[in-house]
């Protein structure tokens, strides 16, 4: 049985995080850059409130739902527009402190995200949190994406972990369904979630509450 530093048994050995809406607040940047992209492509300014479905899924899947024909071209344009909103993106309060405690306590940490590897490197790594995570599963790593179980199952494959010892933390219904489909416990990051009614094993109003869940 795996134990925390100090000798107590671990309820979970692997703590896995989503990125957007969980570790970093990117909602404003994602929605407004998508809005700008669609304005250029169609001439129509769609309210951000009608684009929230794009949160938590891959950019390609979001553009498909919008019936965009030139997906590669639209992705490049969206990425370019996203750069204009870099200053609005921030790490959620309490995340850095939580990750430091988890690391010192001996937990294995990972990321399962709908971002591509390129997006991960460009948009997440500059925040200086990369070193906390042993395994990163990006959209490029699986054919199927959230809400499919595939991304989390890829994580368990790479980490050689027992699904019963893995906890996934995310902010969207896609995250919840991904965990449920994989047979993995889920904690809702309510600090970044619009929908507080999402099915979850644990409801967390702030990052530090995770500590009471796993201890």
C-alpha positions in Angstrom: 0.0 0.0 0.0 1.4 3.4 -1.0 1.8 5.8 1.9 2.2 9.6 2.3 5.4 11.0 3.6 4.9 10.4 7.3 3.6 6.8 6.9 -0.2 7.2 6.7 -1.9 5.3 3.9 -3.1 7.2 0.8 -6.8 7.3 -0.1 -5.6 8.3 -3.6 -2.1 8.0 -4.9 -2.5 10.0 -8.1 -4.1 13.5 -8.3 -4.9 14.5 -11.9 -6.0 18.0 -13.0 -7.7 19.6 -15.9 -6.1 22.9 -16.9 -8.7 25.5 -18.1 -11.1 26.4 -15.4 -9.2 24.3 -12.9 -5.6 25.3 -12.6 -5.7 28.5 -14.6 -8.5 31.0 -15.4 -8.7 31.2 -19.2 -12.4 31.7 -19.7 -12.3 35.3 -20.8 -9.4 34.7 -23.2 -11.0 31.6 -24.8 -14.4 33.1 -25.3 -13.4 36.5 -26.5 -10.7 35.1 -28.9 -13.3 32.7 -30.3 -15.7 35.5 -30.6 -13.1 37.6 -32.5 -12.3 34.6 -34.7 -15.9 34.0 -35.7 -16.4 37.7 -36.4 -13.6 37.6 -38.9 -14.8 34.4 -40.5 -18.5 35.1 -40.7 -18.9 38.8 -40.0 -21.2 38.1 -37.1 -20.5 38.9 -33.4 -21.8 36.0 -31.4 -22.3 36.8 -27.7 -19.8 35.0 -25.5 -22.7 33.6 -23.5 -23.6 31.5 -26.6 -20.0 30.2 -26.9 -19.6 28.7 -23.4 -20.0 25.2 -24.9 -16.5 25.6 -26.2 -15.1 25.5 -22.6 -13.7 22.0 -21.7 -13.5 20.5 -25.2 -10.8 20.7 -27.9 -10.7 23.7 -30.2 -11.3 21.4 -33.2 -14.4 20.0 -31.6 -15.7 23.4 -30.8 -15.2 24.7 -34.3 -16.9 21.5 -35.7 -20.0 22.3 -33.6 -20.0 25.8 -35.1 -19.9 24.2 -38.6 -16.6 25.9 -39.6 -15.3 24.4 -42.8 -11.6 25.3 -42.7 -10.8 24.0 -39.3 -6.9 24.2 -39.6 -7.2 27.8 -40.8 -9.7 28.7 -38.1 -7.4 27.2 -35.4 -4.5 29.3 -36.5 -6.6 32.4 -36.5 -8.0 31.5 -33.0 -4.5 31.0 -31.7 -3.4 34.4 -33.0 -6.4 36.1 -31.5 -5.8 34.2 -28.2 -2.5 36.0 -27.9 -4.2 39.3 -27.6 -5.8 38.2 -24.3 -2.7 36.7 -22.6 -2.8 39.3 -19.9 -6.2 38.2 -18.8 -5.1 34.6 -18.0 -4.1 33.8 -14.4 -3.5 31.0 -12.0 -6.4 30.5 -9.7 -5.8 31.6 -6.1 -4.6 28.8 -3.9 -3.4 26.5 -6.7 0.3 27.0 -6.4 0.1 26.4 -2.6 -2.0 23.3 -3.1 0.4 21.8 -5.6 3.4 22.4 -3.3 1.6 20.6 -0.4 0.7 17.7 -2.6 4.2 17.4 -3.9 5.8 17.4 -0.4 3.2 14.9 0.7 4.3 12.3 -1.9 1.4 12.4 -4.3 1.9 11.7 -8.0 0.3 14.5 -10.0 -0.7 14.6 -13.6 -2.7 16.6 -16.2 -5.4 15.5 -18.6 -6.4 18.4 -20.8 -8.2 19.1 -24.1 -5.4 21.4 -25.1 -2.9 20.2 -27.7 0.8 19.8 -26.8 1.6 23.1 -28.6 -1.2 24.9 -26.6 0.0 23.4 -23.4 3.6 24.5 -23.9 2.6 28.0 -25.0 -0.3 28.8 -22.7 0.3 26.8 -19.6 4.1 26.3 -19.1 4.9 30.0 -18.7 3.1 30.0 -15.3 5.9 27.9 -13.9 3.8 25.0 -12.7 5.0 22.3 -15.1 7.5 20.7 -12.7 4.7 19.5 -10.4 3.3 17.1 -13.0 4.9 13.8 -13.9 2.5 12.8 -16.8 0.7 15.1 -19.2 -2.0 13.8 -21.5 -3.0 16.3 -24.2 -5.5 16.1 -27.0 -2.8 14.9 -29.4 -2.3 11.8 -27.2 -5.7 10.1 -27.8 -8.0 9.6 -30.8 -11.1 10.2 -28.6 -11.4 13.1 -26.3 -13.4 14.1 -23.2 -16.1 13.1 -22.4 -14.7 9.8 -23.6 -12.8 7.8 -21.0 -9.8 7.6 -23.4 -7.7 10.5 -22.0 -7.9 9.3 -18.4 -7.3 5.7 -19.4 -4.3 6.9 -21.3 -3.1 8.5 -18.0 -3.6 5.3 -16.0 -1.7 3.4 -18.8 1.3 5.7 -18.7 1.4 6.0 -14.9 0.6 2.3 -14.3 -1.9 3.4 -11.7 -4.9 1.7 -10.2 -8.1 3.6 -11.3 -9.4 3.3 -7.8 -6.4 5.3 -6.5 -6.8 8.1 -9.1 -8.8 11.3 -8.5 -9.5 13.6 -11.4 -10.3 17.3 -10.8 -12.0 19.4 -13.4 -14.6 22.1 -13.9 -16.9 20.9 -16.7 -19.5 18.3 -17.4 -17.0 16.8 -20.0 -14.5 16.3 -17.2 -17.1 14.6 -15.0 -18.3 12.3 -17.7 -14.7 11.4 -18.7 -14.0 10.4 -15.1 -17.3 8.5 -14.8 -16.7 6.6 -18.1 -13.2 5.7 -16.9 -14.4 4.5 -13.5 -12.4 7.2 -11.7 -13.5 9.4 -8.9 -14.2 13.1 -9.7 -13.9 16.3 -7.8 -15.6 19.4 -9.2 -13.4 22.6 -9.2 -16.4 24.8 -8.4 -14.1 27.9 -8.3 -13.9 27.7 -12.1 -17.2 26.0 -13.0 -20.4 27.6 -14.4 -22.5 24.6 -13.6 -22.6 23.7 -9.9 -25.1 20.8 -10.6 -22.4 18.6 -12.4 -22.3 15.1 -11.1 -19.3 14.8 -8.8 -17.9 12.7 -5.9 -16.5 15.8 -4.2 -17.6 19.4 -4.5 -14.7 21.8 -3.9 -15.4 25.5 -3.5 -11.6 26.4 -3.2 -8.4 24.5 -4.0 -7.4 23.9 -0.3 -10.6 21.8 0.3 -9.0 19.0 -1.7 -6.7 18.3 1.2 -9.6 17.3 3.4 -10.9 15.0 0.7 -7.7 13.0 0.3 -6.6 12.9 3.9 
